[in-house]
Amino acid sequence: KLMSLALQPVITPKLVANRAHLQCVYEHPSSGQGLHYEVLWSRLSDAGAKEEIRRDSTQQPFSYLEVDSVHLRLGDTVFCTVTAFMKDTPDQQSLPKESSGFYAGIKFLPESLQIAEDGKEHVLTILSTVPITCSRNDDSCKITLQLSTEDLGKNSRLVGPPDVALSSCQVDLHPTPCTVSGCAAAALTVTAVTDFARDGDRVTHVRAKVDEGSEPLWRAYTPTDVQVTVQDLPTGNCYSFTDPHIITFDGW
């Protein structure tokens, strides 16, 4: 009879010796006595296939993988697959269990927005799922992101002035203890510009660029854009003619 793992493997972020790591946990510390584990770390390629990063054989109920920009890059989606076996019978392995995919990097929440030209503010959260590393032990430890917008028409062509206004053009991610929700977060508001023009629904990309003064691990990394769709709303108009006659906003 094949044995089975006590837990579904789970990937969590960890800061180890001031370096960003991912930890795969797959057993209770006391449940796997005498067991050995083979841990396969993999990531999604640009084509959507899984690529092997590293393979470990260990007796520990967990395995670490460093975010080093070589084997594991920021922006990768990572998996760990675990099989268990007894030392004396390595050919008799349990059925493999795979973790859910873990996105290692910075992401926007929500990942897309649909808003209207009504002046309302919408909160956009920028979240780091991996620890913010620091080479200096002072208050300047942070990742600075420069924010910008680019408006695209329905045919992906640049059109007109910006259709979206941001409450800030720069945000800082300060290191905090990692939780289930993430390791650092910042928020800003997004508002659709009321432009008094019948220009149809438009798509704007909000982009974040890591400041060059940030830690080396982050400098070459570009987070995925967030797409904001702005619904065009009709606006009132008034005009006068001859005597004059005045036609007001409500049509009188």
C-alpha positions as CSV (number, residue, x, y, z in Angstrom):
1,K,0.0,0.0,0.0
2,L,1.4,3.4,-1.0
3,M,1.8,5.9,1.8
4,S,0.5,9.4,1.4
5,L,1.6,12.8,2.6
6,A,-0.2,14.2,5.7
7,L,-0.5,17.7,4.2
8,Q,-1.0,19.2,0.7
9,P,2.3,21.1,0.0
10,V,2.0,24.8,0.6
11,I,4.4,27.5,-0.5
12,T,5.0,30.5,1.8
13,P,7.5,33.4,1.6
14,K,10.3,33.6,4.2
15,L,13.2,36.0,4.9
16,V,16.3,33.9,5.7
17,A,19.6,35.7,6.5
18,N,18.2,38.8,4.8
19,R,17.6,36.9,1.6
20,A,14.1,36.3,0.0
21,H,13.2,32.6,0.0
22,L,10.1,30.5,-0.6
23,Q,9.4,27.6,1.8
24,C,7.5,24.5,0.8
25,V,5.9,22.7,3.8
26,Y,4.4,19.3,3.3
27,E,4.3,17.4,6.7
28,H,3.6,18.1,10.3
29,P,7.0,18.1,12.1
30,S,6.1,15.0,14.1
31,S,4.1,13.1,11.5
32,G,6.9,12.1,9.1
33,Q,9.4,10.3,11.4
34,G,11.6,8.0,9.4
35,L,10.3,9.4,6.1
36,H,12.5,10.9,3.4
37,Y,11.1,13.3,0.8
38,E,11.9,14.2,-2.8
39,V,10.9,17.8,-3.5
40,L,10.7,19.1,-7.1
41,W,10.6,22.9,-7.5
42,S,9.3,24.1,-10.9
43,R,8.1,27.3,-12.5
44,L,5.8,28.2,-15.4
45,S,7.7,29.1,-18.6
46,D,6.6,31.9,-20.9
47,A,4.9,29.2,-23.0
48,G,2.9,27.9,-20.0
49,A,4.9,24.7,-19.5
50,K,6.5,23.7,-16.2
51,E,10.3,23.9,-16.0
52,E,12.3,22.1,-13.3
53,I,14.3,24.5,-11.1
54,R,15.7,22.2,-8.5
55,R,15.2,18.7,-7.0
56,D,15.9,18.1,-3.3
57,S,16.1,14.9,-1.2
58,T,15.6,15.6,2.5
59,Q,14.3,14.3,5.8
60,Q,13.0,17.7,6.8
61,P,9.2,18.4,6.5
62,F,10.1,21.5,4.5
63,S,12.3,22.8,1.7
64,Y,13.7,26.2,0.9
65,L,14.3,27.9,-2.5
66,E,16.0,31.3,-2.8
67,V,14.7,34.1,-5.0
68,D,18.1,34.7,-6.6
69,S,17.3,36.0,-10.1
70,V,19.1,33.0,-11.6
71,H,17.2,29.9,-10.7
72,L,14.1,31.7,-9.5
73,R,13.2,35.2,-10.8
74,L,10.8,37.8,-9.6
75,G,7.6,37.4,-11.7
76,D,7.8,33.6,-11.8
77,T,4.9,31.3,-10.8
78,V,6.3,28.5,-8.7
79,F,5.2,25.0,-7.7
80,C,6.6,22.3,-5.4
81,T,5.8,18.6,-5.9
82,V,6.6,16.2,-3.1
83,T,6.9,12.4,-2.9
84,A,7.7,10.5,0.3
85,F,9.6,7.2,0.8
86,M,11.3,5.2,3.5
87,K,15.1,5.1,3.6
88,D,15.3,1.4,3.2
89,T,12.8,1.2,0.3
90,P,13.5,4.3,-1.9
91,D,11.8,2.6,-4.9
92,Q,8.5,2.5,-3.1
93,Q,7.4,6.1,-3.2
94,S,4.1,7.8,-2.3
95,L,1.9,9.3,-5.0
96,P,3.2,12.9,-5.7
97,K,1.4,15.9,-4.4
98,E,1.7,19.3,-5.9
99,S,1.2,22.7,-4.3
100,S,-0.9,25.5,-5.8
101,G,1.0,28.0,-7.9
102,F,2.7,30.8,-6.0
103,Y,3.3,34.1,-7.8
104,A,6.7,35.5,-6.6
105,G,6.7,39.3,-7.2
106,I,4.7,42.5,-7.2
107,K,1.1,42.4,-8.2
108,F,-1.9,44.8,-8.4
109,L,-5.1,44.1,-6.6
110,P,-7.5,44.0,-8.3
111,E,-5.7,42.8,-11.4
112,S,-8.1,44.8,-13.6
113,L,-10.6,47.6,-13.0
114,Q,-13.8,48.7,-14.8
115,I,-14.7,52.3,-13.8
116,A,-16.9,55.0,-15.1
117,E,-16.5,58.8,-15.7
118,D,-18.4,59.6,-12.6
119,G,-15.6,61.1,-10.4
120,K,-15.6,58.2,-7.9
121,E,-12.3,57.0,-6.4
122,H,-11.3,53.4,-6.7
123,V,-8.6,51.8,-4.4
124,L,-5.7,50.0,-6.1
125,T,-3.4,48.0,-3.9
126,I,0.2,47.2,-4.8
127,L,1.4,44.0,-3.1
128,S,4.7,42.2,-2.8
129,T,4.3,38.5,-2.3
130,V,8.0,38.1,-1.4
131,P,10.0,39.7,1.4
132,I,11.6,43.1,0.8
133,T,15.4,42.5,1.2
134,C,17.6,45.2,2.7
135,S,21.4,45.6,2.3
136,R,21.3,48.5,4.9
137,N,19.9,48.4,8.4
138,D,18.3,51.8,8.5
139,D,15.0,53.6,7.8
140,S,15.7,53.9,4.1
141,C,15.0,50.2,3.5
142,K,12.2,50.2,0.9
143,I,11.3,49.5,-2.7
144,T,10.2,52.6,-4.6
145,L,7.9,52.2,-7.6
146,Q,7.4,54.9,-10.2
147,L,3.8,54.8,-11.6
148,S,2.6,55.9,-15.0
149,T,-0.4,55.5,-17.3
150,E,-0.8,54.8,-21.0
151,D,-4.1,55.1,-22.8
152,L,-4.9,52.6,-25.5
153,G,-7.8,52.7,-28.0
154,K,-9.8,49.7,-29.0
155,N,-7.2,49.0,-31.7
156,S,-4.3,49.3,-29.2
157,R,-3.3,52.7,-30.5
158,L,-2.3,55.6,-28.4
159,V,-5.3,58.1,-28.3
160,G,-5.8,61.5,-26.7
161,P,-4.9,62.7,-23.2
162,P,-5.0,60.4,-20.2
163,D,-8.4,59.0,-19.3
164,V,-7.3,58.0,-15.8
165,A,-5.8,60.0,-12.9
166,L,-3.7,58.5,-10.1
167,S,-3.6,59.9,-6.6
168,S,0.2,59.4,-6.6
169,C,2.9,58.9,-9.2
170,Q,5.2,57.1,-6.7
171,V,4.7,54.5,-3.9
172,D,7.1,52.9,-1.4
173,L,6.9,49.3,-0.3
174,H,8.4,49.0,3.2
175,P,9.4,45.6,4.6
176,T,6.9,44.1,7.0
177,P,6.6,40.5,8.5
178,C,5.1,38.2,5.8
179,T,1.5,37.1,6.3
180,V,-0.9,35.1,4.2
181,S,-1.8,38.3,2.3
182,G,1.8,39.3,1.5
183,C,5.0,40.9,2.7
184,A,4.6,44.6,1.8
185,A,1.7,46.7,0.5
186,A,0.8,50.2,-0.6
187,A,-2.4,51.7,-1.8
188,L,-3.5,54.6,-4.1
189,T,-6.7,55.7,-5.7
190,V,-7.7,55.7,-9.4
191,T,-10.2,58.1,-10.8
192,A,-11.7,58.3,-14.4
193,V,-11.1,61.8,-15.9
194,T,-14.4,63.5,-16.8
195,D,-13.3,64.9,-20.2
196,F,-16.7,66.1,-21.5
197,A,-16.0,64.2,-24.7
198,R,-17.9,61.4,-26.4
199,D,-14.8,59.3,-27.0
200,G,-16.3,55.9,-26.2
201,D,-15.0,53.3,-23.7
202,R,-11.2,53.5,-23.4
203,V,-8.5,51.2,-21.9
204,T,-5.6,52.5,-19.8
205,H,-2.6,50.6,-18.6
206,V,-1.2,51.5,-15.1
207,R,2.5,50.6,-15.1
208,A,5.0,50.4,-12.2
209,K,8.7,50.7,-12.7
210,V,11.2,49.9,-9.9
211,D,13.4,52.9,-9.0
212,E,17.0,52.4,-9.9
213,G,18.0,53.1,-6.2
214,S,16.2,50.0,-5.0
215,E,17.9,46.7,-4.0
216,P,19.7,44.9,-6.9
217,L,17.3,42.0,-6.8
218,W,14.4,44.3,-7.8
219,R,16.0,46.6,-10.3
220,A,15.6,44.5,-13.4
221,Y,12.1,43.5,-12.5
222,T,9.0,45.0,-14.2
223,P,5.6,44.1,-12.6
224,T,2.7,43.2,-14.8
225,D,0.5,46.2,-15.8
226,V,-3.0,46.6,-14.5
227,Q,-5.7,47.3,-17.1
228,V,-8.3,49.9,-16.3
229,T,-11.4,50.1,-18.6
230,V,-13.1,53.5,-18.5
231,Q,-16.8,53.6,-19.4
232,D,-17.7,56.8,-21.2
233,L,-20.7,58.6,-19.8
234,P,-22.7,61.3,-21.6
235,T,-22.2,64.8,-20.2
236,G,-24.5,67.8,-20.2
237,N,-24.0,70.8,-22.4
238,C,-25.5,74.3,-22.7
239,Y,-25.5,76.9,-25.5
240,S,-26.9,80.2,-26.6
241,F,-28.0,81.7,-29.9
242,T,-29.5,84.9,-31.5
243,D,-31.5,87.1,-29.0
244,P,-29.9,85.2,-27.1
245,H,-31.9,82.1,-26.3
246,I,-30.3,80.0,-23.6
247,I,-30.6,76.2,-23.7
248,T,-29.6,75.0,-20.2
249,F,-28.0,71.7,-19.1
250,D,-31.4,70.1,-18.4
251,G,-32.7,71.1,-21.8
252,W,-34.9,74.1,-21.0
